[in-house]
Amino acid sequence: MHDVALFRTMHLERFHAEPAIFAAPGRVNLIGEHTDYAEGFVMPAAIGFATLAGISPRADGNIVIYSENYAAQRTFEARTFDASALPVAASHHWTDYPLGVISILAGEGHKIPGFSLSLWGDVPLGSGLSSSAALEVATALAVSSLIGVSYPGSVLARLCQRAENEFVGASCGIMDQFISANGAKDHALLLDCRDLSFILAPIPENVALVIANTMVKHAVVGGEYTTRRAEVEAACAVIAGHRPGVRFLRDATVDDLEQWGHEMTPNSLKRARHVITENLRTVAAAQALIRRDLPELGRLMAEAHRSYSQDFEASCVEADAMVSLAQHLPGLIGARLTGGGFGGCTINLVEQSHAAEFATSLAGLYATKIGIVPQVHICHASGGAHQLA
């Protein structure tokens, strides 16, 4: 976890200045995959893994960015940029993420001074727990504080999304940045990706979030994310041809698929079925949490995984195995693949009294079946980004 005193000392030793320190969490999505760009619903929770950003002003007009994570791997030292001549394009280096945030803030009319920025995080990289959004939000909080501006959480999230879309060049939705900026302790957040309104759904104190990393991330040929999104949009276009009010699959229904699905390609029909039913499941899951109906929540998570695997075809052998192996372990409430798909992590809601045994048993079963030792983390929903005392 975060040793803030050690992090402060590292910044002091490197830059000889006292930093202001900010933290932004990673996230796990309980339900609602590939619904965000259809202006639908998602239900993530912030988690205890986070990125810390320490910032202090400089007098030389430079921006110096340093990551303790990469220094420990002996792959990175501090990189320096001229605050008055920021890069205008990504360089395909991880510093694109903080630089993108700085560029977006400059584009909003803010004068960016020189500063030293230290970064450290424990969000597992490449696991689907949104280390990039945590990095963006922590940077945005730090830099906006330095320049004396304060943005509401929803606005801050949108600025960070723009950094990833416009500067980094990744076509992500708003969910990751939004939950990092707006998460609430012991709550999931049902987000309407159309208008960014949200409600908080309390997670009972006797429920743990057990995140199991399959340790695989399959390289997919031809850009599967882009292909899936195009198939979703093609299905929407078919429905819109009959119902002009349908701008996104958020506006479509299962009845629409029954009437006009024959005009779609088989893949577009399946992708649309996943998105439309996933939106319904996500709203129902939030309602189940609010009324503490955990069996219903577990049923919805199981349906969501089947849909993600069979209709959206974004699972894999390892993730399906991880979900299957969890089904008969004591304490399980619900399990499914979380994140963008094709590997990464599963999210398991587990009774707290069984969480440690569950994690150990699942890791052993998976290692035996797949031949890979997974990382399994027991987490709880945390608060959103904030400044540390």
Secondary structure, 3 states (H helix, E strand, C coil): CCCHHHHHHHHHHHHCCCCEEEEEEEEEEEECCCCHHHCCEEEEEEEEEEEEEEEEECCCCEEEEEEHHHHHCCCCCCEEEECCCCCCCCCCCCCHHHHHHHHHHHHCCCCCCCEEEEEEECCCCCCCCCHHHHHHHHHHHHHHHHCCCCCCHHHHHHHHHHHHHHHHCCCCCCHHHHHHHHCCCCEEEEEECCCCCEEEEECCCCEEEEEEEEEEECCCCCCHHHHHHHHHHHHHHHHHHHCCCCCCHHHCCHHHHHHHHHHCCHHHHHHHHHHHHHHHHHHHHHHHHHCCCHHHHHHHHHHHHHHHHHHCCCCCHHHHHHHHHHCCCCCEEEEEEECCCCEEEEEEEEEHHHHHHHHHHHHHHHHHHHCCCCEEEEECCCCCCEECC
